[in-house]
C-alpha cells in the first residue's frame, strides 16, 4: 500500500512540473546594418518623449565651462575622451548613425554631423523626430551596445587643424559659412 501511495505521489509531483520555456532573442532594430538612433533634442524633450532604444546627445554635454560668470563654453580638446564617451553610447565608425531632432536641418544635427564625420563616422543620416515616429509607427529599437573606442587615422597636427581649431565655429556655435562645404 505504501508503495502505491509513493508511486501516485511521485507521478503527481512530476506531472505538475511545467515544460521549460524557450526564449527567442530578436533584435528590435529593424535596420539591416546596425544603426544607433541618436536623439539630439534637449534632455527635457528627450525625457518627455523619445524612441525607445535611442540615446540622447546634446552638444552642450560635450563642451567645457570656461567661465561660469559669462557661461562661456569651449570644445573639449581631449578627442580621446570624446571618442570614449561616444563609444559608451554605442557610436562607432562601423555603425550607421541616425540623428533625430526637431527637424532634419536643425543646428544640433549639423553640429553632430560635422563632428562625427571628422571623427571618422561616415554613415550618418538625419531626420525630424516627428517624421521618424510617423514612418516607424512607434516601433521600439534595441538599446545600442557599448563599443570599443577607436583611434583616429588623422595625425595630431591634422586633428588640431580640422577639429580643435574649427570647433568653436562648428560645434560650440554653428557658422554655415565656415562649416558647410560648398
One Martini backbone bead per residue (centre of mass of N, CA, C, O) as a GRO file, in nm:
protein
  182
    1UNK     BB    1   0.058   0.063  -0.022
    2UNK     BB    2   0.299   0.254   0.006
    3UNK     BB    3   0.389   0.218  -0.286
    4UNK     BB    4   0.139   0.337  -0.424
    5UNK     BB    5   0.154   0.617  -0.297
    6UNK     BB    6   0.439   0.687  -0.401
    7UNK     BB    7   0.367   0.669  -0.698
    8UNK     BB    8   0.144   0.888  -0.703
    9UNK     BB    9   0.321   1.119  -0.594
   10UNK     BB   10   0.538   1.112  -0.813
   11UNK     BB   11   0.349   1.159  -1.052
   12UNK     BB   12   0.226   1.424  -0.948
   13UNK     BB   13   0.484   1.592  -0.930
   14UNK     BB   14   0.596   1.549  -1.229
   15UNK     BB   15   0.326   1.641  -1.381
   16UNK     BB   16   0.330   1.952  -1.265
   17UNK     BB   17   0.551   2.019  -1.433
   18UNK     BB   18   0.681   2.244  -1.636
   19UNK     BB   19   0.786   2.341  -1.917
   20UNK     BB   20   1.020   2.475  -2.079
   21UNK     BB   21   1.110   2.788  -2.176
   22UNK     BB   22   1.141   2.939  -2.477
   23UNK     BB   23   1.377   3.165  -2.602
   24UNK     BB   24   1.362   3.447  -2.821
   25UNK     BB   25   1.595   3.632  -2.984
   26UNK     BB   26   1.540   3.973  -3.079
   27UNK     BB   27   1.585   4.229  -3.278
   28UNK     BB   28   1.461   4.567  -3.271
   29UNK     BB   29   1.625   4.627  -3.518
   30UNK     BB   30   1.524   4.711  -3.853
   31UNK     BB   31   1.798   4.736  -3.954
   32UNK     BB   32   2.043   4.590  -4.131
   33UNK     BB   33   2.226   4.775  -4.014
   34UNK     BB   34   2.369   4.894  -3.754
   35UNK     BB   35   2.182   5.124  -3.553
   36UNK     BB   36   2.200   5.453  -3.416
   37UNK     BB   37   1.993   5.634  -3.213
   38UNK     BB   38   2.004   5.999  -3.213
   39UNK     BB   39   1.899   6.232  -2.980
   40UNK     BB   40   1.935   6.600  -3.011
   41UNK     BB   41   1.765   6.689  -2.808
   42UNK     BB   42   1.675   6.781  -2.530
   43UNK     BB   43   1.651   6.641  -2.226
   44UNK     BB   44   1.355   6.717  -2.185
   45UNK     BB   45   1.240   6.606  -2.453
   46UNK     BB   46   1.347   6.321  -2.416
   47UNK     BB   47   1.195   6.265  -2.145
   48UNK     BB   48   0.909   6.311  -2.266
   49UNK     BB   49   1.005   6.195  -2.567
   50UNK     BB   50   1.102   5.875  -2.712
   51UNK     BB   51   1.283   5.640  -2.862
   52UNK     BB   52   1.318   5.330  -2.801
   53UNK     BB   53   1.683   5.304  -2.800
   54UNK     BB   54   1.775   5.577  -2.770
   55UNK     BB   55   2.007   5.842  -2.765
   56UNK     BB   56   2.140   6.121  -2.586
   57UNK     BB   57   2.266   6.420  -2.756
   58UNK     BB   58   2.451   6.703  -2.647
   59UNK     BB   59   2.664   6.949  -2.709
   60UNK     BB   60   2.681   7.064  -2.416
   61UNK     BB   61   2.806   6.787  -2.294
   62UNK     BB   62   3.089   6.853  -2.483
   63UNK     BB   63   3.140   7.100  -2.300
   64UNK     BB   64   3.327   7.350  -2.144
   65UNK     BB   65   3.348   7.550  -1.866
   66UNK     BB   66   3.522   7.850  -1.864
   67UNK     BB   67   3.289   8.072  -1.764
   68UNK     BB   68   3.053   8.111  -1.522
   69UNK     BB   69   2.964   8.408  -1.559
   70UNK     BB   70   2.928   8.386  -1.892
   71UNK     BB   71   2.889   8.087  -1.991
   72UNK     BB   72   3.141   7.984  -2.128
   73UNK     BB   73   3.211   7.763  -2.397
   74UNK     BB   74   3.416   7.474  -2.480
   75UNK     BB   75   3.593   7.260  -2.647
   76UNK     BB   76   3.703   6.943  -2.601
   77UNK     BB   77   4.038   6.852  -2.681
   78UNK     BB   78   3.976   6.553  -2.586
   79UNK     BB   79   3.927   6.311  -2.816
   80UNK     BB   80   3.946   6.049  -2.659
   81UNK     BB   81   3.712   6.113  -2.465
   82UNK     BB   82   3.496   6.157  -2.677
   83UNK     BB   83   3.511   5.871  -2.799
   84UNK     BB   84   3.445   5.720  -2.538
   85UNK     BB   85   3.161   5.844  -2.498
   86UNK     BB   86   3.045   5.745  -2.768
   87UNK     BB   87   3.101   5.439  -2.733
   88UNK     BB   88   2.914   5.406  -2.478
   89UNK     BB   89   2.661   5.482  -2.686
   90UNK     BB   90   2.741   5.305  -2.966
   91UNK     BB   91   2.945   5.463  -3.124
   92UNK     BB   92   3.075   5.390  -3.460
   93UNK     BB   93   3.223   5.356  -3.771
   94UNK     BB   94   3.059   5.071  -3.824
   95UNK     BB   95   2.809   5.252  -3.795
   96UNK     BB   96   2.497   5.375  -3.805
   97UNK     BB   97   2.369   5.714  -3.792
   98UNK     BB   98   2.065   5.845  -3.646
   99UNK     BB   99   1.947   6.164  -3.653
  100UNK     BB  100   1.747   6.338  -3.412
  101UNK     BB  101   1.504   6.608  -3.440
  102UNK     BB  102   1.294   6.854  -3.496
  103UNK     BB  103   1.476   6.870  -3.757
  104UNK     BB  104   1.674   6.785  -4.022
  105UNK     BB  105   1.808   7.106  -4.010
  106UNK     BB  106   1.935   7.132  -3.748
  107UNK     BB  107   2.192   7.243  -3.561
  108UNK     BB  108   2.255   6.983  -3.408
  109UNK     BB  109   2.288   6.805  -3.656
  110UNK     BB  110   2.518   6.967  -3.781
  111UNK     BB  111   2.719   6.935  -3.553
  112UNK     BB  112   2.726   6.619  -3.543
  113UNK     BB  113   2.804   6.571  -3.832
  114UNK     BB  114   3.069   6.717  -3.828
  115UNK     BB  115   3.207   6.556  -3.597
  116UNK     BB  116   3.166   6.259  -3.688
  117UNK     BB  117   3.319   6.281  -3.954
  118UNK     BB  118   3.595   6.364  -3.815
  119UNK     BB  119   3.560   6.078  -3.642
  120UNK     BB  120   3.492   5.859  -3.883
  121UNK     BB  121   3.180   5.881  -3.923
  122UNK     BB  122   3.004   5.812  -4.224
  123UNK     BB  123   2.715   5.693  -4.138
  124UNK     BB  124   2.485   5.957  -4.187
  125UNK     BB  125   2.164   6.052  -4.068
  126UNK     BB  126   1.859   6.258  -4.103
  127UNK     BB  127   1.574   6.350  -3.886
  128UNK     BB  128   1.273   6.399  -3.777
  129UNK     BB  129   1.103   6.299  -3.511
  130UNK     BB  130   0.809   6.294  -3.620
  131UNK     BB  131   0.871   6.154  -3.889
  132UNK     BB  132   0.983   5.896  -3.765
  133UNK     BB  133   0.732   5.812  -3.602
  134UNK     BB  134   0.545   5.784  -3.849
  135UNK     BB  135   0.717   5.571  -4.012
  136UNK     BB  136   0.741   5.355  -3.746
  137UNK     BB  137   0.504   5.328  -3.545
  138UNK     BB  138   0.641   5.307  -3.255
  139UNK     BB  139   0.891   5.165  -3.255
  140UNK     BB  140   1.135   4.950  -3.128
  141UNK     BB  141   1.472   4.955  -3.004
  142UNK     BB  142   1.773   4.868  -2.954
  143UNK     BB  143   2.006   4.893  -2.745
  144UNK     BB  144   2.304   5.007  -2.747
  145UNK     BB  145   2.620   4.899  -2.766
  146UNK     BB  146   2.907   4.901  -2.637
  147UNK     BB  147   3.209   5.032  -2.751
  148UNK     BB  148   3.508   5.059  -2.881
  149UNK     BB  149   3.741   5.260  -2.903
  150UNK     BB  150   3.891   5.469  -3.140
  151UNK     BB  151   4.131   5.550  -3.387
  152UNK     BB  152   4.260   5.800  -3.549
  153UNK     BB  153   4.401   5.869  -3.865
  154UNK     BB  154   4.466   6.131  -3.776
  155UNK     BB  155   4.682   6.339  -3.697
  156UNK     BB  156   4.749   6.571  -3.462
  157UNK     BB  157   4.767   6.813  -3.655
  158UNK     BB  158   4.494   6.759  -3.801
  159UNK     BB  159   4.316   6.767  -3.555
  160UNK     BB  160   4.377   7.061  -3.488
  161UNK     BB  161   4.294   7.185  -3.764
  162UNK     BB  162   3.992   7.042  -3.807
  163UNK     BB  163   3.879   7.049  -3.503
  164UNK     BB  164   3.982   7.245  -3.280
  165UNK     BB  165   3.981   7.516  -3.454
  166UNK     BB  166   3.665   7.472  -3.561
  167UNK     BB  167   3.475   7.421  -3.314
  168UNK     BB  168   3.373   7.708  -3.237
  169UNK     BB  169   3.209   7.724  -3.525
  170UNK     BB  170   3.090   7.397  -3.541
  171UNK     BB  171   2.999   7.325  -3.219
  172UNK     BB  172   2.941   7.555  -3.031
  173UNK     BB  173   2.865   7.676  -3.291
  174UNK     BB  174   2.704   7.788  -3.604
  175UNK     BB  175   2.878   7.821  -3.927
  176UNK     BB  176   2.807   7.790  -4.247
  177UNK     BB  177   3.054   7.929  -4.383
  178UNK     BB  178   3.276   7.744  -4.215
  179UNK     BB  179   3.130   7.431  -4.232
  180UNK     BB  180   3.019   7.423  -4.509
  181UNK     BB  181   3.020   7.277  -4.805
  182UNK     BB  182   3.033   7.397  -5.147
   0.00000   0.00000   0.00000
